[in-house]
Amino acid sequence: MTEKALSGVRILDMTHVQSGPTCTQLLAWFGADVIKVERPHVGDATRSQLRDIPDVDSLYFTMLNHNKRSITLNTKDTKGKEIFTRLLEECDVMVENFAPGALDRMGFSWERIHEINPRLVYASVKGFGPGPYQDCKVYENVSQCAGGAASTTGFEDGPPTVTGAQIGDSGTGLHLALGIVTALFQREKSGQGQRVECAMQDGVLNLCRVKLRDQQRLQRGPLKEYPQYPNGTFGESVPRAGNASGGGQPGWAVKCAPGGIDDYLYVIIQPQVWAAWMKTIGHEELIDDPEWATPEARLPKLDQCFSMIEEWTQTKNKYEAMDILNAQNIPCGPIVSMKELAEEPSLRATGTIVEVAHPTRGPYLTVGNPIKLSDSPSDIKRSPLLGEHTDEILREVLGFTDSEIQAARDQGAVGSEQLLGEMEHPKLSPQGGA
Ligand SMILES: CC(C)(COP(=O)(O)OP(=O)(O)OC[C@H]1O[C@@H](n2cnc3c(N)ncnc32)[C@H](O)[C@@H]1OP(=O)(O)O)[C@@H](O)C(=O)NCCC(=O)NCCS
């Protein structure tokens, strides 16, 4: 089997909920040995959040923690701190997304961690960077609001709207993963670890870069591609633009047959495909009409343009319309529901949607690694049960003897979930499930 890109990299994963786990899951898919540290008998809060089956790890947890090992360790206990210190010595990276100050309160400031292992890369997610809000706890939607996504999403006459894409949590996790591999790359030359910090507000703002672009364009005049032009008014800030295209070309979501809730096609009108558009929808007379033929002429009547297009798309389903338009190089995309995505064979074939076996919940679907490396393909392995690898990690990584493990357990420094788990699930596969 090909060696994975990050094989040999060991990551101490102190993350929980979504932002941090997204990051360490990606690194695990690239082959890093990710050791997830969880509180004894409690674990990551998402194990029990939004549960669909009583008493088993939720999809929230399982879908964010593939390919990791789990150790339960009380990092506030004296013996637990000793074990944690030894793990820091043995790892290349430590990742955490606790509330501000939590790690310092445990006695592990960046300075202390750097002293314990100067080669270690220490990566963290916080809601805000240094400034007035640095001590706040932050969740997904808070960061979408703080980073400019909510004020620029939704329709002109509606309230600020958050997006379904988890740009605050998963988006920041992605940013953090890039920071970590970059710091590891620099370590190859410097021999030194460094601190990697990503604030969720910054990550969201980075993804809203085009809206800051528009904020500055607004100082010089109206944003002509926005639906507010030319009949509405612009205020001092970038307004919500509905489904208007964020790029330089006008775009909108138009209705298709049979008129269901997701029967829409997103269409774009580029100048180079104007003639093809008009031919397709039966309006050849507008191809060279000076009132319609140029982008400038069309701008004040984009709503009429999209209405004409919609008259045609409503006679087709979104996939039929897409086939006809794609054949003419007209950019468009169907609004695809989660049900359709879950059932899409081509996504199964590429490993973007994967069915995973799990010993207590049975099979479930997950999103596989969206980043495909030709020499480091990702095998998606189920998430660990709470504390499933406690003994294995103490033995293999730290060289503990059986009696040392027992002593740590007796003291409450590590949990006893694995023993309970063995009674309930005697033949757990270390890889793909039961
Ligand atoms: C997500 C968030 C709001 C959750 O807050 P929370 O539920 O209060 O959880 P915390 O991160 O504060 O941790 C709770 C406590 O558990 C403790 N804890 C965690 N793991 C532990 C372990 N293995 N052993 C002992 N104690 C542990 C922490 O030290 C902390 O204790 P303290 O408050 O006494 O210092 C917060 O962690 C946060 O703002 N994180 C940064 C931003 C972020 O990632 N948000 C997105 C989440 S998807």
The ligand as a Gaussian input file, in Angstrom:
#p B3LYP/6-31G(d) Opt

LIG

0 1
 C      -17.007000      25.654000      21.502000
 C      -16.999000      26.338000      22.869000
 C      -17.961000      27.525000      22.860000
 C      -17.448000      25.301000      23.902000
 O      -17.306000      25.838000      25.210000
 P      -17.399000      24.877000      26.493000
 O      -18.480000      23.876000      26.280000
 O      -17.490000      25.740000      27.697000
 O      -16.049000      24.053000      26.430000
 P      -14.573000      24.552000      26.804000
 O      -13.794000      24.572000      25.574000
 O      -14.590000      25.837000      27.544000
 O      -14.090000      23.431000      27.823000
 C      -14.834000      23.168000      29.002000
 C      -13.975000      22.714000      30.144000
 O      -13.618000      21.347000      29.939000
 C      -12.273000      21.158000      30.311000
 N      -11.719000      19.972000      29.631000
 C      -11.739000      19.700000      28.312000
 N      -11.115000      18.523000      28.078000
 C      -10.690000      18.059000      29.292000
 C      -10.003000      16.888000      29.700000
 N       -9.599000      15.957000      28.836000
 N       -9.766000      16.735000      31.017000
 C      -10.168000      17.658000      31.922000
 N      -10.811000      18.788000      31.593000
 C      -11.079000      18.978000      30.270000
 C      -11.625000      22.443000      29.871000
 O      -10.382000      22.606000      30.456000
 C      -12.655000      23.467000      30.325000
 O      -12.493000      23.670000      31.712000
 P      -12.464000      25.155000      32.383000
 O      -13.654000      25.869000      31.843000
 O      -12.549000      24.841000      33.838000
 O      -11.208000      25.798000      31.995000
 C      -15.593000      26.819000      23.227000
 O      -14.751000      25.713000      23.350000
 C      -15.006000      27.802000      22.224000
 O      -15.354000      28.987000      22.153000
 N      -14.017000      27.317000      21.421000
 C      -13.298000      28.132000      20.479000
 C      -14.104000      28.442000      19.255000
 C      -14.636000      27.229000      18.576000
 O      -13.912000      26.339000      18.175000
 N      -15.948000      27.232000      18.389000
 C      -16.585000      26.308000      17.468000
 C      -16.954000      25.088000      18.037000
 S      -17.600000      24.132000      16.703000

